Amino acid sequence: MQQNELKPVTGPRVWRGPEIAAHEAEWTYRLSPDDIAELDLAVEKIVAQGLDVLDITRENFSLPRFSRTIRRIDDALHKGVGFAMIRGIPVDRYDRRQAAIAYFGIGAHLGEAVAQNAKGHALGHVYDLGFDASKPTGRGYQTSETLNFHTDPADVVGLLCLKTSKSGGTSAIVSSGAVYNAMLAERPDLVQVLTETICRDRRGEIPEGRDPWYRLPVFNFRDGHLTTNYVRSTINKAQRFENLPRLTEAQLEAFTLIERIASDPALVLNIDFTPGDIQFLSDHYIMHSRTAFEDYPEPEKRRHLLRLWLACDSAPPLVDPYYEFMGRTASGRPDGYLMPGVTLTAPLYPEDGGPGASTQRLAEKVG
């Protein structure tokens, strides 16, 4: 795309945090007693049938009334503001498997859960495992560190809060369209830089026959439609490969600018989780971050979120470089970090232990 073709983007997904915060009722849905009864029944049926978490589908996890609300959330994610909150999942009385079933079942009404790492985890755990995110294979969600504004490589990311931290851990989101517009007004030359190819590190999660790095611009246009993909850590880590081009001064300046604008209080919406909250975000339209947190010493009280990456038929068409990074699901959407021959799993506990109980199924690679 030539620089003179770059224009501001418009629509409901372009918003400013303080303004949209005043309309919380429009993007938040609190479960009613009838919704909870319906959810309880759906969970009970899955348990009674002895079904694997990965066997849950929209059809066998029936939510006759609540599914109408989920359809409105689907519209909000892909045609509206790009995010939604559901509050009131009864995680205080669900055991871990019941909570996972309820969450996975709601997610199944929005899309198909895909692998979040090379191990094939379709149900992820945002939990401090003490890992070093600065290492090539480090992942920030397994630390207590601040996460800079970024996007995940799926159509939609969902987070269910099981436990909160002692302090910190506030979620912050920003409209990537609003960030793009602000950048365009200030430095259109640097917006142009971010529409060009940037090399990124796969962090050791390398599909068969692929390089250990991939190429993808930050700002991507298809049919005049903007989608955004930005993860600074993968860009920085790719510099360990000597055969890749070095980052230019213009690129570094562009990264500094996008991060400054994304963090602007005039644009950011801060959201504090409470147990039972689900946050759904479109990765194509929303950048998200998290403050550092201090956790409780007792393992059973530590901050813990369950994560889903969803491939959604309602999501926008993507430019081809997205599929250099990932393969495709049967419906043609990005399949996350699914590797050939890897078993898709839904572990009920983080990798540091817990009473076992992961579920699994052989996932077929498509595309």
N, C-alpha and C positions, 0 to 999 in steps of 0.2 A: 504494500500500500504506500503510495506516495504521500509526502508530508502535506501537500495542499489538499489531500482528500480527508484528512483527519478532522472530524467534527465532533462537537459535544454529543453525548448520548442522552436520551430522554426516556421517560416512562416511570412507572411506579417503583422499579427497583433502584432508581436514583433518589436517595433520601439522605437526610442529615440526622444524626443521632439525637440531639436535643429535641428536635421537632417530632420525630417518630416516637420518642419516649413518652410524649404527652398523649399518645394514642395507643397505649399498651393493650387495651381491650381488643384492638383490631388485629393484633398479632399473637395474642395469648389466649389459649383455651384451657379452662379449668374443668376437669372431669366432674360430672354430676353424679349423684348416687346411682342413677340408672346406667350411666356409662360404666361405672366401676362394677356394677352387678353384671353387665354384659361382658366386660373384660374378664371378670372372675370365672364366668361360665366357659368362656373360650379357653382359658388356661386349664380349667378342670378337664375339659374334653381332651386336650392334648395329653395331659398327664394320664388320664384314664386309658387312652389308647396306646400308651407307651411309645409315643412318637419321638423321634430324634428332633432336637431343636431345628436342625437343618431341613427337616421334612415339613416344616410349617410353611403354609402358603396362604394366599388371600382366600382361597376357597375353603380350606379346612380350619381357618381361624376366623370364624364368622363373627362379624360385628355389625349386625343389621342397622342399628341406629348410629353408633359412633362412626361407622365407615363413611357416613355422609359428611361428618366433620373432617375426616381424613381427606376426603376428596377436595374439600375447600382448602385444606393445608397444601395439598398437591398443587392446586392452582396458585396459591400464594408463593410457593417455592419457585415455580417455573414461569409464571406469568405476572406475579405480583411483586411484593417487596423482597422476596428471595429468602425469607426465613420465617420460622414460626416456633412458638413455645407451647408445649402441653404440660400442664401442672396437675399433680394429684395422683400419679401412679402409686398404689399402696405398697411401696417397697418396705415399709415398716412391718408389715405382716406377711409379705411374700418371702419364701426362702429363695436362695440364689437361683435355683432352677426355675421357679415360678416367675421371678423377676425377668430372667432371660427369655422365657417363653412369651411373656406379655410384651416385652420390648421388641423381640424378633417378629412377633405376630403383627404388631402395629406397623413395623417397618415393611413387612411383606405387602401391606396395602399401598405402600408408596413405590416400592421397587424391589430389585433383587439384590440381596446381600452379596458382596464380592470380597475377595481376599485383601487384607490390610497389610500383609507382610509375606515374605517368602515362605513362611511356615503354613500359609493358607488360612490364617485366622479370619473367619467371617464375623466373629464376635470378638471385638477388641476390648482391652482394659487400659484405661487411662489411669495410671497408678505409678507412683514413684518406686522404681526398682533400683534406684541408685546408679543408673547407667550414666556414662559420660557422653553427652550429646555432641561434643566436639570431635569425637572419633568418627572415621569414615562411615561406620555402620551404626552410629548412635542415632536414636530417635528421641526427639524432645518430649513426646508424650509419656515416656517412661522415666521422667525426671521430675523434680519439683521446681525447675528453673522457669524463668520468664520465657514464654513463647512469643516471638515476634509475629507481626501480622503476616499471614500466609494463607494459602489455599491447600486443600487436600486433593488427591488425584481421582476423585470420584464425582459422580453427578451430585450426590447429596451426602453430607456427613450428619450423623445423628449422635447425640450424647444423652444418656440416661444417668442422672445423678443417684448413686446409692448412698454415698457418704461425702460430707464436706470436710475441708481441712480445718485445722485449728485457727488459721488466719490466712488471708490471701486467696489466690486461685480464682480471682474474678474473671469472668469471660468478657471479652470485648469484641464487637463485630463492627464492620464498616462496609458501606456500599462500594464495591469496586468501581461501579460506574461513576459515583461521586468523586472517588479518588482520581479516576482517569480525567474527568472534567476539570478538576482543580489543577492537575498537572498540565493539562492542555492549555489552560488559561495562563499558567505561570511560565512553563518551558515546553512549548510544542516540540522543540528539537529533541528533548529527552524522551518525550512520548514516542517519537519516531524511533529512537534507539530501542525502546522496549517492544516495538512491533517486529523487531528483527530477531533472528535466531540466537539463542543463548544456550550454551552447553551446560548440562546438569548431571550430577552424579547419581547413579542408581543405588548407592549405599550398600553395595554387595548383593542386592536383590535383582539378579540378572537373568532374564528369560533366555532359553536356549537359542543360540545363534545370534544374540544381540551383543552389542558393545556394552562395557560397564558404565557407559554414559549415554545420554540421549540429548536431543535438541528440541527446544520448544520456546517460542517467544512468550513474553509476559502478557501482552495485549494481542488478542487474536480476533480477527474479523472473518465472518463468513456471511455473505449476502448482506453486508452492512451491519451485522449483529455482533456485538462485543462479548467475548468471554475472556476471563482473566485467570492466569495461573502463575503464582509467584511463591517460591520457597527459596529464600536467600541462602539457607544452609546448603542446599543441594548445588546451588550455583558456586558457592565458595569451595565446597569439597571437590568439585570437578576440576579445580585447578591443580589437583595432585597428579593429573594425567599430563605428562609432558608433551604429548602429541596434540593436545587441544590448544586453541588460541588463548593467549593471556587476556584477561579482562582489561578493557580499555578504560581510560579516564572518564570518557563519556558514560560508559556503562556503570561505573562505580558512582558517578554523580547521579545517574538516574535511579539507582538503588537507594541512595541516601534520600533522594527527593520523595520517592514513592513511600518510603517508610515514615518520613516526617509527616507527609500529608495524611497517610492512613492513621497515624496516631493523633491527629489534630482533634482536640476535644469538641470542636465545632462540627465534626463529622461522626465521631465514635458513639456507639451505643454500648454502655456497660450493663451486664446482666449477671446478677448473683444467683447461683444455683442453690436450690434447697432439695433435700432428698425427695425423689418422686418427680422431678422436673425432667422433661425431654426437650432438648433444643435440636431443631432440624435446620440446616443451612444448605443453600445451593452453593457449591464450590465455584460455580461459574460466575456468580454475581456477588458473592460475599467473601471478604477477607476476615479472618478471625485471629485472635490472640488470647493470651492468658497471662495474668500476673504470676509472679513467683508465689509460692505458698510455704507455710510452716505446717508440718503435719503433727498428728498426735503420735506419741511413742507406741501406744498399743495397736497392734496390727488390725484388730477388729474395728477400730475407730478411724482408720486412715482414709484420706480422700480417695474416692473410687468412683469412676464413671465407666459405664459400658458404652462402647462405640460401635456404630454401624457405618459402613460405606455402602451406599446404594447406587445401583445402576437403574436409571429411571427412563421409561419410554417417553415420558412427557418432557424430558430435558432437551435443550437445544441441540441442533446439529453442530458438530465440532470440525475444526480444520484437521487435515491429515496428520500433522505432527503429534497430535495427542496419541495417535495409534502407533507412532514410533516408540513411545514410552510404554504403552499398555496394549494388550490384545483386545479382543471384542467378546462380549457375551453373545449368546445365541440371537439376541435381539439387536445386536450391533452396537451396544454401549460399551464404554471402557470397563475392563474386567479387573481393575486394581492390580495387585501384585501376584496374580495367579500364575504359577509356573507349571510347565508341562509335567504331568505325572504326580503333581502334589495333591495331597488329600486335603480338601476343604474341611476345616474344623470350627467348632464353636466352643472353645474352652470356657468353663464356668468360673475359673479363678485365674489370677495373674500368674506369670511364669515363675514366681518365687515360691509357689507351693499352694497351700490350701488343700482341702480334702478332695483332690483329684477331679474326676468327673468332667472330662471333655467329651464332646460328641463329634462324630466325623462322618464324612462321606467322600467317596472318590469323585473329584470334579473333572469334568471333561473340558479340555481346552478347545475353544472355538476361535478360528481366525488366527 
